[in-house]
Amino acid sequence: MPYDTIKYAVEDQVATITLNRPHRLNAFTYEMGDEIIAALDLADADDDVKAIIFTGESPAFCAGADLSTGAETFNMVAQARESGEFDETDPKWRDKGGLLNLRIWNTLKPVIGAINGAAV
């Protein structure tokens, strides 16, 4: 599966997920969250993968949430409420970072963080 914000590789029974937005210090986006969850699903489904390593493309591990859209970064739910589109039972409105944390927690393989550079 091609990814835009991460790299996924398997070598010697270890899957490596590399955050790959070095121009933004690997700042987290909703797209990155979706891609990481998909990569974790792939690793869990592969019996040859025995462990998963997370790292970041140099020069940083992760600068935290990508705030390049300013206040709009956090306005998605507020705008959906105003438009009437918001449905709290729909998982698409869940916090992507929270969903990712739950997915890592439920991963079937050991997860190792290879923290290189800044980590926010």
Sequence and secondary structure as in RCSB ss.txt:
>XXXX:A:sequence
MPYDTIKYAVEDQVATITLNRPHRLNAFTYEMGDEIIAALDLADADDDVKAIIFTGESPAFCAGADLSTGAETFN
MVAQARESGEFDETDPKWRDKGGLLNLRIWNTLKPVIGAINGAAV
>XXXX:A:secstr
   SSEEEEEETTEEEEEE  GGGTT B HHHHHHHHHHHHHHHH TT  EEEEEE TTEEE SB  TTGGGGG 
HHHHHHHHT   TTSGGGS HHHHHHHHHHT SS EEE   SEE 
